[in-house]
Amino acid sequence: MVGNVAETMAELEPEDFYLLSGVEQGMRFSEWVNVEKIPGYAGLSEENAEYRIDRCADRDLIRRETIQYEGYQLTFMGYDALALHTFAERETVTGMGSSLGVGKESDVYEVETYRPMALKFHREGYTNFREVNKERDYTSDNNHVSWQYTARKAAEREYGALEDLYPQVSVPRPIDHNRHAIVMEKLPGPELANAKLRSEQAVGVLDLVLREMDLAYRAGYVHADISEYNVAVSDDGIVIFDWPQSVETDHENADELLARDVDNIVSYFVRKYPSETPDVDADAVADAIVDGEFESVRAFAGSEA
């Protein structure tokens, strides 16, 4: 887990951000930035750069490695600090609150703007960016790829999808984006996995999820990772979140990924609400979404192959 950088932000001075930005710049060219190059990247004197390196290292914003030379790279906290600093300068974020959730590939915090919002830091690649790099389209064609690049591209992909989908599709409203971070609307309720639906609600909620998937397909997107952990449920309906791995519908595997999404969500309801959920052929449901003919899973009752 990466720590909350909010408390550290109050201790940082403008030149500290110059130093962090300089290391960020250097990481475009090498995994570890040669200490001798940092003053030039940061626009600082050698003496000031050395002082700022010590300050930032003491606060776990950068880390040191000795290879053939003394090198530094940002930690995720350092990258968080740069993104949060930019949001503050834009007045997108005026205060940072408690954690809303920690996942394998993201950390989410409550933040203040004109009203409470969510700030999502992408963490793709934090533990093994090479494996993420192999699996995600947005990194697979690059020779020099760092976790920094991987996380930033994930955030760009997700923010672009949210902008394209909102408000036609029930997704979190996007507010702002910088580096690996996104400010968006807070989820209206718990994840489907933690929701307690009444038996008479089960099929209706499944229909809501599938209809939003249908609307997303009409808007040009397949989520490609639908599960009970990225659907939020409230009295007002459902919200589908976590879109960094989404693909456009003209992607060569889009329909296959849609069929997998449908199977995932239908299988969850079959496991959790076996008496209420009709037996359906998930592939037939996916085909109906592709053809623009989906209305309800009830129309597929008894169609299990």
Buried (B, 14 or more C-beta within 10 A) or exposed (E): EBEBBBEBBEEBEEBBBBBBBBBBBBBEEBBBBBBEBBBEBBBBEEEBBBBBBEBBBEBBBBBEEEEEEBBBBBBBBBBBBBBBBBBBEEEBBEEBBEEBEEEEBBBBBBBEBEEEBBBBBBBBBBEEBEEBBEEBEBBEEEEEBBBBBBBBBBBBBBBBBBEBBBEEBBBBBBBBBBBBBBBBBBBBBEBBEEBEBEEEBBBEBBBBBBBBBBBBBEBBBBBBBBBBBBBBBEEEBBBBBBBBBBBEBEBEEBBEBBBBBBBBBBBBBBEBBEEBBBBBBBEBBBBBBBEEEBEBBEBBEEBEE
